[in-house]
Amino acid sequence: MARSLKKGPNINERLLKKVKDQKPGDGVIKTWARDAVITPEMIGFTFGVYNGQKHIEVQVTEDMVGHKLGEFSETKKFIKHGGRMQREAEKEKK
């Protein structure tokens, strides 16, 4: 659900302070703020976004501005569907 326009985007002030203190490429900035909106000041930085188990590195580019950090750090790992149909599909590939 989108945040209302009168409230504005959810920009984490602590995260912006960390961005201003570092230079792009200096290292990974660890964060637990998955709901923080990516701003133009964050371009070029690498964030370690927590997915509930570990920090996943996310390199911010220009086309990510306006999205949230959590969109690029998956929380669930898809392995595969099991069953007879899956085994048959794998045999056809080989």
N, C-alpha and C positions, 0 to 999 in steps of 0.2 A: 504494500500500500504506500502510495507516495505521500511525502510530507507536504503540508499545505504551503501555498506560495507566500502567505503573509508571515509564516514563521521563518522561511528561508531554509537553505540547505543545512544539514547537520555537519558542521565543520569542527573537528576536534582541535581545540586551542593548544593542548599539550603536544599533539602531533605536529602542528605547524611550528611550534617553538623548536622541536627537535630538527625539523627540516631546515629552519633558518640557521641553526648552529652548525650544520654539516654542509659539506660540498657533495654534489652528485658523484657517486662512485666511491665514496669514502668507506662504505660498509653497509651493513643491513640495519635498518631501523626496525626493531621489534615492536609490535603493537598487538593489542587485544581488541582494538576498536574497529570491528568489522563493519560497523554502520557509518563510519566516517566517509564523507564524500571527497573524492579526489579533486583537488584544485590545481590550477596551472602552476603553482609554486612547487608542486610535488613531481613534476616531470623530470625524468632522469634519475630519480632515486629508487633504491631497492628497499622494499618493505618486507619484513617477516610477519605475515598475517597469521594469527593463531586460528586453527580450524577445529579446536577441541582436543587435539592430540599433540600436535607439533606446529611449529611455525613454518609456513610455506612461503618461499621467496617469490615476490611479485615485483617485476620491473615495470615501472609506470611509464607509459608513452602518451603521446598527445591524444590518441583516440579514446583513452580511458577517462578523460576529464568529464566530470559530471556523474560518473558511476560510483558505486561504493566499493571499498576495498574487499569486502567479503564476497563480492561476485567473482573474484578471481582466485579465491582460495576455497576449493571444494571441501565440503565436510563429510561427504559420503564417498566411498570407493566402490565403484561397480566392478565386479569380478566377471561374472557371466551367469546366464540362466542355465540351469541344469536340465536334465531329462533326455528323453530319447531323441527329440527333434534337434537338440544341440549337438549330440553325438553324431547324428547323421550329417548335419551341416559341416562339422569338422572333418568327417571322412571325405566328403565331396571336395573340400578345399585341397586335401592331400592327393 
